């Protein structure tokens, strides 16, 4: 009798312990989910538009100070370059596009990729026209992020500048979409010849990213590159590989700039 009661208490303790464990795990999971979703938007800075410099640069007030923002992942034709010969009618149009979107005093939301500033001390940011709920959601990126909209509307090229290139392949696909549909500046002979060529190269890069080829070698230098590398060999010198080992077996050496060690 005494013994039975002892066993009962023992089992009851085990059940209690397990119950606590499960509850503790659930609590922990709940907490970590919460911190994850918060951390996505907690880094977003609220700012006020001061001026538009050009299609990919604006000035904002942030915490009472004025900053220049270089928008991540995009490049628009020049309109205010100190070297006048670099400024084009297309740069002017890209600048007008930005001026239609950004009004002085407008609230915008800024998010970072990796870096805080570039070498010219400009803030490197994605600019959201509305507060996003999930900064990684493609639908929200398309609808609310200026960096994406300006490419989708055909006023900017996708631009890769490591390490702030998390959205580069997405932006490349937006550029292809805009170019194919001849939106914005693409309607006017695709910005210019140089950009048409760039778009073709980017389509090739995109094909490579989408899995046909994972590596691109240079048959002359025997260097092996990522399809995202900014120093890809000329088309006629390219050799495509699906597996790195195949390239290494043929004497190729990984380019440290794009493939690490
Ligand atoms: Zn490379």
Boltz pocket constraint, residues with backbone or C-beta under 6 A from the ligand:
constraints:
  - pocket:
      binder: B
      contacts: [[A, 224], [A, 225], [A, 226], [A, 229], [A, 230], [A, 231], [A, 232], [A, 255], [A, 256], [A, 257], [A, 258], [A, 259]]
      max_distance: 6.0
